[in-house]
Amino acid sequence: MIAVRGALMLAALVACASAYADELTPVQAQGKQVYSHWCIYCHAPGVWGTNRLARRIDKDHAVLENRTDLTAAGIRAVVRAGVGSMPPLRRTEISDADLDAIAAYLTRQRAAQ
């Protein structure tokens, strides 16, 4: 009986921990919102930007929200300077605070590892 109760408690803790890992911090939630406003049109699954990116790199890495290898510094550099067919985005378009939030959102999986 004690072993069963212990196993149930452990299962509940694991379920809570995985649910908590999927939650976003306030900054990450802000980043998701800004990403959805500015970036999703080119970087969602199956859209033009993602399809172009999939031709240049591994298809699994084309959807930015699924990547675990992005760094905040790399995201900031690409957004500000542009790369390939992506134009640079000015601070009047995406503020530094919003860009930091996007970086926090896109690097959330890496931070959890």
C-alpha positions in Angstrom: 0.0 0.0 0.0 2.8 2.4 0.9 4.6 1.6 -2.3 1.5 2.2 -4.4 0.9 5.5 -2.6 4.5 6.5 -3.2 4.3 5.6 -6.9 1.1 7.7 -7.3 2.8 10.6 -5.5 5.8 10.3 -7.8 3.6 10.2 -10.9 1.8 13.3 -9.7 5.0 15.2 -9.1 6.3 14.2 -12.6 3.1 15.4 -14.2 3.2 18.7 -12.3 6.9 19.2 -13.2 6.3 18.6 -17.0 3.2 20.9 -16.9 5.2 23.6 -15.2 8.0 23.2 -17.8 5.5 24.0 -20.6 4.4 27.2 -18.9 5.9 30.5 -20.1 7.4 33.1 -17.9 5.8 36.6 -18.3 8.8 37.7 -20.5 8.5 34.5 -22.6 4.7 35.1 -22.9 5.4 38.7 -24.1 7.9 37.2 -26.6 5.4 34.8 -27.9 2.9 37.6 -28.4 5.4 39.8 -30.3 6.6 36.8 -32.3 3.0 36.0 -33.3 2.6 39.6 -34.4 5.9 40.1 -36.3 7.5 36.8 -37.1 4.9 34.1 -37.5 3.9 35.1 -41.0 7.3 34.0 -42.3 8.4 31.5 -39.6 5.4 29.3 -39.0 5.3 25.7 -40.3 4.6 25.6 -44.0 4.9 29.3 -44.8 7.3 31.0 -47.3 10.1 31.8 -44.9 10.1 28.5 -43.2 10.1 26.6 -46.6 13.0 28.7 -47.8 14.9 28.1 -44.5 14.1 24.3 -44.8 15.9 24.3 -48.2 19.0 25.8 -46.7 19.2 23.9 -43.4 17.7 20.7 -41.9 13.9 20.7 -42.1 13.6 20.0 -38.4 15.3 23.3 -37.7 13.2 25.4 -40.1 10.4 26.1 -37.6 12.1 28.6 -35.2 9.7 27.8 -32.3 10.8 24.2 -32.3 14.6 24.8 -32.3 16.7 24.2 -29.2 20.0 25.5 -30.7 19.2 29.2 -30.9 21.0 31.7 -28.8 19.6 35.1 -27.6 22.7 36.9 -29.1 22.2 35.1 -32.4 18.5 36.0 -32.6 19.2 39.6 -31.8 22.0 39.8 -34.5 19.8 38.2 -37.2 16.8 40.4 -36.4 18.8 43.6 -36.4 21.1 42.9 -39.3 18.8 40.6 -41.4 20.0 37.6 -43.2 19.2 36.1 -46.6 15.7 37.3 -47.6 14.9 38.5 -44.1 15.2 42.2 -43.9 16.7 43.9 -40.8 14.1 45.1 -38.3 14.7 48.5 -36.7 14.1 49.5 -33.1 11.1 51.5 -34.3 9.6 48.2 -35.5 10.6 45.9 -32.7 11.9 47.5 -29.5 15.0 46.1 -27.7 12.7 45.0 -24.9 10.4 43.2 -27.3 13.4 41.6 -29.1 14.8 40.4 -25.7 11.3 38.9 -25.1 11.3 37.1 -28.4 14.8 35.8 -27.7 13.6 34.6 -24.3 10.6 32.8 -25.9 12.6 31.2 -28.7 15.4 30.0 -26.3 13.0 28.7 -23.6 13.4 25.0 -24.6 17.2 25.3 -24.4 17.0 27.0 -21.0 14.9 24.1 -19.7 17.5 21.5 -20.8 
